[in-house]
Amino acid sequence: MSKKILMLAGDFVEDYELMVPYQALESLGFHVDVVCPDKKAGDKIATAIHDFTEFQTYIELRGHNFVITKNFDDVRLDEYSGLYITGGRAPEYIRLNKKVLEYTRYFFEKNLPVAAICHGIQILTAAKVVTGRTLTCYAAVAPEVELAGGNYKNIAPAEAITDGNLTTSPAWPGHQAILAEFYKLLGVKISI
């Protein structure tokens, strides 16, 4: 039986920040359960494509539909080896769900691997699990990290920071870095 990863998402999750880690983890043999509050397996969520242009912030375009893989209310946390928190606009509202915060706290209480990217860090700050931690996020979320007692590091978008069981990256250009760190936390060894 393969190890299981819990992935938190919602409508207007950033397309790459859901699709890339989902597919990459599954390609290594992990079973990934993507859940969303108030959604059941087979329900769809809409994704958004965030692109960086000449504007002061990213632009947002409609992305793909993604089919939720597990009923949100049927999650049994003790089945999972790690948590992956996606970014985009979804974290700003799914963090209002008490179970999302409970699920997140569980992985920190058990010191299990957690990866969070971009705006996904908003779930960490709402769950009150960043105090004393060094992490990164999309720059517009940095004030929340600091207000929640975390140590924000402004790093290049293609980089990641790992502090204990937590790895974070500012945005989707950091997939290679955050996934490589998450693999290490999960005990994955890849040799070429």
N, C-alpha and C positions, 0 to 999 in steps of 0.2 A: 504494500500500500504506500502511495507517495505521500510526502509531507503536504500539508494544506496551508495555504496563505489566505487570509481574509483581506479583501480590498474594499475600501469605502469609496463610494461614488454617488453621484446624483445628477439630475438634469443640468446640462451645460458644464459638466466636467470638461476639462481641456482634453481634446481628442487624443493627442499623442500621450498625455500623461495618464491615460487609461489604457489605450490600445497597446502601446509599446511595452510597459511592464507586464501587462496581462499576458501578451504573447510570448515575451522573453521568459517569464517564469514557467509558463506551461511548456515551452520548448525544452526546458531542463528537467521536466518530469514532475514539477509541482502541480498540485491541484489548486486552482485559484477560484475562490468563491467571491464574486462581486455582488455586493449588497447595497441597497439604498433604502432609507426609511420609507415606509408606506408602499413598498414595491415587493412583488413576488417574483419568483423564478419565471422567466418567460415575458415579463413586462419589459418595455423598452424605456431607455433614457436617451435624451438627446445630448450630443456632444457639441462642443464649440471649438473652433480652431483659433488659437491666439497667435498672432504673428507680430513680429517686431519690425517697425518701419520707421519712417522719418518723424512720426508723431511722438509726443511726449510719453505716451503709454502704448500698450499693445492695442491692436485692432482685433475685433472679434467677429468671426464668420461662423455660419452654421456648419456643423460637422456631420458626422455619421450618426446613426442610431446604434445603440449597444443593447444587447439583450441581457438583462439581469440573470445571474446564474443560480441564485439561492434566495429563498424567502428571508427577508430581514429578521422577522420574529422567530425564525427557526435556528438562528445561529447558536451553536454550543461552543463557547470560547475555548474550552479545554481540548478541542479537536485541532487547533491551529498552532503552527510553529512560528508564525510571524504575521505582522500587520503592514499593509501598504496603503498609505493615504494619498489619494490622487488630488490634483489641483484644479484650477479653473474657478468657475463661479460657484460650484456646488458646495465647497466647504463653508461659505459664508452663511448658508441656511441649514445645511444638514447638521451643523454644530449646535443648532438649537434643539435637536432631538436628544433627550437624556440618555437613551440607549447608546447612541453614537459615542457620547462621552464616557459612558460606563465601559463600552467595548475598548475604547482607547486606553483608559486607565488600567484595565486588566493587563494589557501587554507590558505596561511599565511596572506594575506591581509584581509581575512574574519575571521581569527582566528579559523578556523575549524580544527578538529583533523587530524594529519598527523603521520603516522608511516613509518619509513625507516630502512632497515636492511642491514648490511654488506656493499657492494659496492654501494647500493642505495643512500648512502649519497653523492656520486659524483654528483647526480642530484641536491641535495640541495646546494652544494657548487657552482655549475655552475649557479644556479638560484639566487645566492647571498642572501640567506635567513638565513644563520647561524650566522651572525655577532652578537656577544654577547651571543649566545646560548651555553649551555652546552649539549654536545652530545657525542655519541660514534659511532664506525664503525669498520670495519675490520682494523687492525693495519696499514696495508700498505696504507690506505686512510687517516690516521691521519695528515700527512703533509698538505694535501689539506684542511682539516677542519681548521687547524691553519692559513694557508695562506688566507683563506676566512674570517678570523676574529672570528671563533668559538672557544670554549673551549673544547678541546678533553679530554675525560676521558677514561683511559685504565681500563676496567672492565672485569670480567670473562665472557666467551662466553655465559653462561646461564643467564646473567643478562640483564637488560634494564635500560635506564635513561629517565626520562620524564622532560622536561623543557617547561612549558606553554602548548601549543597545540601540541608539538612535542615529540614523543617517539622514541627511537632508541635502537638498539641492535647490537653487533658485528657480529653475525653470527647465522645460523639456530639452534644451541643449545639453543638460547635464545627465541625460539618461545613462550613458556609458559609465559615468563616474558613480552615480547613486546605485545603479544596479550592481556594479562590481563590489561596492561596499556592502550592499544588502546580502549579496551572495556569501561574502565572508562571514557576516553575522549569522547567516543560516548554516554555516559549516560546509558550503559548497566549495569544492576544489576543482578548478578547471585547468587542464594542462594541454599544451599544444605540441 
